[in-house]
Amino acid sequence: MRYWLEYIPFITIASILRLLPRGVALALGRRLGAIARHLQPRRAKIADDNLRHAFPDMSTKKREDLVKRVFSDLGLGFIEMLRLDKFDGKKDLEKFFTIEGIEHVHEALTLGRGCVLLTGHLGFWEAGNYVFPILGIPTGIVAKPMKNPLVDAYFRRMREAYGGYIIDTHKGARRIVKALQNNHAVGILMDQHMPRSQAVRVPFFGRPAYTTPIIAQLAMKNQVPIVAAFAYRNPDNTYRAKISPMFFLEKDLSDEGIVANTALMTKVIEDGIREDVSQWFWVHRRWKHMKNDDK
């Protein structure tokens, strides 16, 4: 009953927003994000603290402006997710997306080992669910199920609307290996905090952050090519997808090697964020060190 009580207002609002013209809906999303900054002062403080530690020389005024943009983009991203299945195939791909480096994904897949699409919660991070399948690339995206199964089913439909598929994080490693063995591209957002018991500590914006080592282990063991991919928003509601040349991790399965390669992948994500700092998910408590924070 609780799930339905949450789902009914959600699907009602979603249905209304999906009826609006795209430009109107996205503008409304930015406004909702601006409102959310006032309704979520704790999240706004987390974003400000994260930026202050990541950029200690940044002025208070610039941080405040960045936090405003972060929340505006979060509202926009929510609308983009609700409307993810409304893109019109290749027609809208050409209309709304500039894609740099798609040849790097095709090159990686010619090796027959699949490839890891390394990304993070940056810009229009859901774009991979649309762009790669539409371009004929078999794609699985690793995602954590939402707590409400009805809402989770809605977003799964959005994400799988173009022929890609979701790999649940539950027993995710085995499913990732299977996808790679099938020579699929596997999208992985590797920029969120992990519990200390499941993580290694690597630098991220100058501070140690608990990060999953599983992706590095899989890529090292099987010499899977890694391709970094990010989709940045443009001011006119179009997108620039930037895909970098593939690289491989050293096959050093020692603890030190795993940490070093996890740090390397994290540095790639950090470099992607630095291209437009305002578009990352700064409201996330990425840096947790106290024992109680890992619960």
Secondary structure as UniProt FT lines:
FT   HELIX           2..19
FT   HELIX           22..39
FT   HELIX           41..54
FT   TURN            56..57
FT   HELIX           60..82
FT   HELIX           84..86
FT   HELIX           89..96
FT   STRAND          97..100
FT   HELIX           102..109
FT   TURN            110..111
FT   STRAND          115..119
FT   STRAND          122..123
FT   HELIX           125..127
FT   HELIX           128..134
FT   TURN            135..136
FT   STRAND          139..143
FT   HELIX           149..159
FT   TURN            160..162
FT   STRAND          165..168
FT   TURN            170..171
FT   HELIX           172..181
FT   TURN            182..183
FT   STRAND          185..189
FT   HELIX           196..198
FT   STRAND          200..204
FT   TURN            205..206
FT   STRAND          207..211
FT   HELIX           214..222
FT   STRAND          226..233
FT   TURN            235..236
FT   STRAND          239..243
FT   HELIX           255..274
FT   HELIX           277..279
FT   TURN            282..283
FT   HELIX           291..294
//
